[in-house]
Amino acid sequence: MIVFDLRCGARHVFEAWFGSTADFDAQGARGLISCPICGDATVTKAAMAPAVPAKGNQRRSPAEDKAMLGALAKMQAEIEASSDYVGPRFAVEARAIHDGDSLPRAIFGEATLHDAALMIADGIAVAPLPFRSRRNSDA
């Protein structure tokens, strides 16, 4: 396995593991790699350099960014392992659980901003997740 620093078109830098450089090239050519922050599929290898102290005007170092992305990836894995993915039926399923018409359980999926606002107004606890579902992407 080899780890690469990658950068999307929006300049987010993240880390990903591949079996080889050829695996990275093949997955990239098929559009299977996307940014975990914004979902952009325009991904290239970022320059990898040894740790250098941050400038005084920077808030975080690249190592801190990597650590945060690692924590986000871990959180995503835990949420996806302990919840049911309901996809675009999220609003319907959340309402059914809230109304007692479905078994209580943790779910995640997609909802429009309008549907999310209506659920919140009706007292249904919902929150946006800081990542795209792996089940809803090609990566």
Buried (B, 14 or more C-beta within 10 A) or exposed (E): EEEBBBBBEEEBBBBBEBEEEEEBEEBBEEEEBBBBBEBBBEBEBBEEEEEEEEEEEEEEBBEEBBEEBEEBBEEBEEBBEEBEBBEEBBBBBBBBBBEEEBEEEEBBBBBEEEBBEBBEEEEBEBEEBEBBBBEEBEB
